[in-house]
Amino acid sequence: MTLDADKVKKIAQLARLDIDASAIPGYATNLSNILQLVEQMNAVSTEQVEPMAHPLDATQRLREDVVTETNQRDQFQAIAPQVDAGLYLVPKVIE
Amino acid sequence: MSLYRKSLAELAAGLHTKQFSSVEVTQHFLDRIAKHDKTLNSFVSITAEQALAQAKQADAQLAKGSMAALTGVPLAQKDIFCTQGVKTSCGSKMLDNFIAPYDATVVSKCKQAGLVMLGKLNMDEFAMGSSNETSYYGPVKNPWDTTRVPGGSSGGSAAAVAARLTPAATGTDTGGSIRQPAALCNLTGLKPTYGLVSRWGMIAFASSLDQAGPITQTAEDAALLLNTMVGFDDKDSTSLNRPTVNYTASLKDSLQGLRIGLPKEYFAAGLNSDVAKVIETAIAEYKKLGATITDISLPNSHLSVPAYYVIAPAECSSNLSRFDGVRFGYRCNDPKDLNDLYQRSRGEGFGAEVKRRIMIGTYALSAGYYDAYYLKAQKVRRLISDDFKRAFEKVDVIMGPTSPNTAFKLGEHSDDPITMYLCDIYTIAVNLAGLPGMSIPAGFAHNLPVGLQLVGNYFSEAKLLNIAHQYQQVTNWHTQMPKGFE
C-alpha cells in the first residue's frame, strides 16, 4: 500500500495530529515504506491460525465491584494546563 | 578498588560490613555524574538532594541492622517510570512539564528495598527508537565511542551504567529496548517474561509487549535487582500471580548437559561477520562448560519485524490518545477550538518518530483495514510464538546475537526508519512471544562491544541468569570499562 499526501492528511486528522504541510511528503514516503515492510506478512497463509492477543493467553482478571480509588482531584488538577473550580478548562465547544 | 568499579553485589556487601556508608557511595556517583554526564547526556533529571536524604535513611537502617539486600545502594530509573514529585518526561516535549502524582510500582519497590535513586535517565521518546536519538532532550552518546549511539530505547540507562555513573539502572523492553542497548554498551540486560514485573506507572507504549527489567554490570546484579522488581500487582491487569523465586539462589548451578539451540535464521545474511565470530567464540565457551549445541529453526522469524510494526504502532496510537492537552502534559498556545487544541498540542508535543508510529497505528486500526493489518499481525504473532514452543521441546536456551551490528554512528540511520527498525531483528520475536531474554557481554568487534542473546522458555529467568553468571565466571568481558571514564 502506498500512501499519497491526501491519505496522510486524512490519517493525521483521524489521529488528531497537526502536521506541517511541508512535512507531508516526507511522512508519505516513510509511512509507505513501513507499510511495504509490514505487508511481508501477506507471504504466509494464516487462515487456520488463532489470533494471539496475549503471550500467555491470559484473560482479563476480574475484581469485586467496590470503590478502590481515593479522591485525589486536587493532586491531579495541580498538573493540568488549565483548571477552574475543580473543572478542566477547554475552548468553548458549543456556540 | 574504587567505588565505581564495584558491582551492586560488592557495594551491598561493603555497606553491610560498614566499609563505606550509603552517603559516601551516593556522593561518589553524584560526583561522577557531574563530571561525565555533560559528555554523555544520559540523565534527564539528577535528584541529588533526595538521593542524599534517602542515603542518610539507608545508613540509619544499616546502623540498626534492619536492612534489606540492597539497602543504601544507588541506582537510576529510566524516565518512563512515574516518580512522585520528580519530573517524568518519557523523553518527550509532551511530558516536559509532567510531575507524576504517584510512584510506579517498580519505583516504590526499589524505594521499599532501600535503593537510593540518583536520577532519571534519558531515553528515546516514549521508548520508540533503537538509538536514543528521538529524545526531546537530545541523543545519548555511547561511552565506548562518543560519536556512536548507545542503542535504545533505554540508551540513557545503558550509557550511564557503562560509564559507571550509576552501578545499575532500570529499563523497559518492548522490542529490544533493554537488550540492544545492553549489547551496544557491554552490559547485562534482562527482559523478563511478560507479566512478571508490574507495568503500573510505567508510561505505556505497546501494552501487550512492554516489560521492565534491569540493566547491570553482571548477571548476579541483574538477579539481585530482579528480586526487587518482580511481583504480582493488583494495579496491573496483566500482572501474573506467581510463586516467589529467589533469582540469586541458582546462579552457581552447573551447566553440564545444558542444551543450547542456535536458530539458523539468526546467523543468516544481515549479520555482521565480525559480530558472528564473537558469538561463535562465546558458544564455544559454553561447550567447555558442558553444554551441547543443537541447530534449530525459527522459520517465521523473518515475519517478526513486519508483525511488530503493526501491533506496536496500533497499541501506541491507542495508548497515546490520552495525551490531548486537557488534563496533563503539553498544551499549545491560544487554541481556537477544541479540535485545534488537540491537533496542535499533539502535533507540537510529539516528535517525528512518535507521530509516524501513531499514524501507522491509526491507519492499521481504521475502518476496513483492521483485518488486513492488526488481525493478520496477531495471527503471525501466534506463528512466531509456536516456533519458540517447538524449539523449547528440544533445547533449554536459544542463543544468538542480540544485534546484527555493533554501535552505529550518531545520525547514521536517523532519516531511515526501516534501517533503524531492523536493528531489532533478533530481539522483537521474543517480545511478540512474551518470553524472557537477556543480553550479556561476549567480546568486541572493532573495539566495540558485542552482546550474546539468551532466550529462555516462560518463567526461566533463574535459569537464564544462571547461564549468564556461569559464563561470567570464566570470561571477563563484563568487567571491561570504556576509556576516559576512570
Boltz contact constraints between the chains, C-beta under 6 A:
constraints:
  - contact:
      token1: [A, 11]
      token2: [B, 359]
      max_distance: 6.0
  - contact:
      token1: [A, 11]
      token2: [B, 362]
      max_distance: 6.0
  - contact:
      token1: [A, 11]
      token2: [B, 363]
      max_distance: 6.0
  - contact:
      token1: [A, 14]
      token2: [B, 362]
      max_distance: 6.0
  - contact:
      token1: [A, 15]
      token2: [B, 358]
      max_distance: 6.0
  - contact:
      token1: [A, 15]
      token2: [B, 359]
      max_distance: 6.0
  - contact:
      token1: [A, 15]
      token2: [B, 362]
      max_distance: 6.0
  - contact:
      token1: [A, 16]
      token2: [B, 342]
      max_distance: 6.0
  - contact:
      token1: [A, 16]
      token2: [B, 343]
      max_distance: 6.0
  - contact:
      token1: [A, 16]
      token2: [B, 346]
      max_distance: 6.0
  - contact:
      token1: [A, 17]
      token2: [B, 346]
      max_distance: 6.0
  - contact:
      token1: [A, 17]
      token2: [B, 347]
      max_distance: 6.0
  - contact:
      token1: [A, 17]
      token2: [B, 355]
      max_distance: 6.0
  - contact:
      token1: [A, 18]
      token2: [B, 343]
      max_distance: 6.0
  - contact:
      token1: [A, 18]
      token2: [B, 344]
      max_distance: 6.0
  - contact:
      token1: [A, 18]
      token2: [B, 347]
      max_distance: 6.0
  - contact:
      token1: [A, 30]
      token2: [B, 356]
      max_distance: 6.0
  - contact:
      token1: [A, 30]
      token2: [B, 417]
      max_distance: 6.0
  - contact:
      token1: [A, 33]
      token2: [B, 418]
      max_distance: 6.0
  - contact:
      token1: [A, 34]
      token2: [B, 309]
      max_distance: 6.0
  - contact:
      token1: [A, 34]
      token2: [B, 360]
      max_distance: 6.0
  - contact:
      token1: [A, 37]
      token2: [B, 306]
      max_distance: 6.0
  - contact:
      token1: [A, 37]
      token2: [B, 418]
      max_distance: 6.0
  - contact:
      token1: [A, 38]
      token2: [B, 306]
      max_distance: 6.0
  - contact:
      token1: [A, 38]
      token2: [B, 309]
      max_distance: 6.0
  - contact:
      token1: [A, 38]
      token2: [B, 310]
      max_distance: 6.0
  - contact:
      token1: [A, 40]
      token2: [B, 306]
      max_distance: 6.0
  - contact:
      token1: [A, 41]
      token2: [B, 303]
      max_distance: 6.0
  - contact:
      token1: [A, 41]
      token2: [B, 306]
      max_distance: 6.0
  - contact:
      token1: [A, 41]
      token2: [B, 307]
      max_distance: 6.0
  - contact:
      token1: [A, 41]
      token2: [B, 376]
      max_distance: 6.0
  - contact:
      token1: [A, 41]
      token2: [B, 380]
      max_distance: 6.0
  - contact:
      token1: [A, 46]
      token2: [B, 379]
      max_distance: 6.0
  - contact:
      token1: [A, 49]
      token2: [B, 379]
      max_distance: 6.0
  - contact:
      token1: [A, 49]
      token2: [B, 382]
      max_distance: 6.0
  - contact:
      token1: [A, 50]
      token2: [B, 382]
      max_distance: 6.0
  - contact:
      token1: [A, 51]
      token2: [B, 375]
      max_distance: 6.0
  - contact:
      token1: [A, 51]
      token2: [B, 378]
      max_distance: 6.0
  - contact:
      token1: [A, 51]
      token2: [B, 379]
      max_distance: 6.0
  - contact:
      token1: [A, 52]
      token2: [B, 378]
      max_distance: 6.0
  - contact:
      token1: [A, 52]
      token2: [B, 381]
      max_distance: 6.0
  - contact:
      token1: [A, 52]
      token2: [B, 382]
      max_distance: 6.0
  - contact:
      token1: [A, 55]
      token2: [B, 194]
      max_distance: 6.0
  - contact:
      token1: [A, 55]
      token2: [B, 433]
      max_distance: 6.0
  - contact:
      token1: [A, 55]
      token2: [B, 434]
      max_distance: 6.0
  - contact:
      token1: [A, 61]
      token2: [B, 237]
      max_distance: 6.0
  - contact:
      token1: [A, 75]
      token2: [B, 101]
      max_distance: 6.0
  - contact:
      token1: [A, 76]
      token2: [B, 101]
      max_distance: 6.0
  - contact:
      token1: [A, 79]
      token2: [B, 99]
      max_distance: 6.0
  - contact:
      token1: [A, 79]
      token2: [B, 328]
      max_distance: 6.0
  - contact:
      token1: [A, 80]
      token2: [B, 327]
      max_distance: 6.0
  - contact:
      token1: [A, 80]
      token2: [B, 328]
      max_distance: 6.0
  - contact:
      token1: [A, 81]
      token2: [B, 331]
      max_distance: 6.0
  - contact:
      token1: [A, 88]
      token2: [B, 326]
      max_distance: 6.0
  - contact:
      token1: [A, 88]
      token2: [B, 327]
      max_distance: 6.0
  - contact:
      token1: [A, 90]
      token2: [B, 326]
      max_distance: 6.0
  - contact:
      token1: [A, 90]
      token2: [B, 338]
      max_distance: 6.0
  - contact:
      token1: [A, 91]
      token2: [B, 335]
      max_distance: 6.0
  - contact:
      token1: [A, 91]
      token2: [B, 337]
      max_distance: 6.0
  - contact:
      token1: [A, 91]
      token2: [B, 338]
      max_distance: 6.0
  - contact:
      token1: [A, 91]
      token2: [B, 341]
      max_distance: 6.0
  - contact:
      token1: [A, 93]
      token2: [B, 338]
      max_distance: 6.0
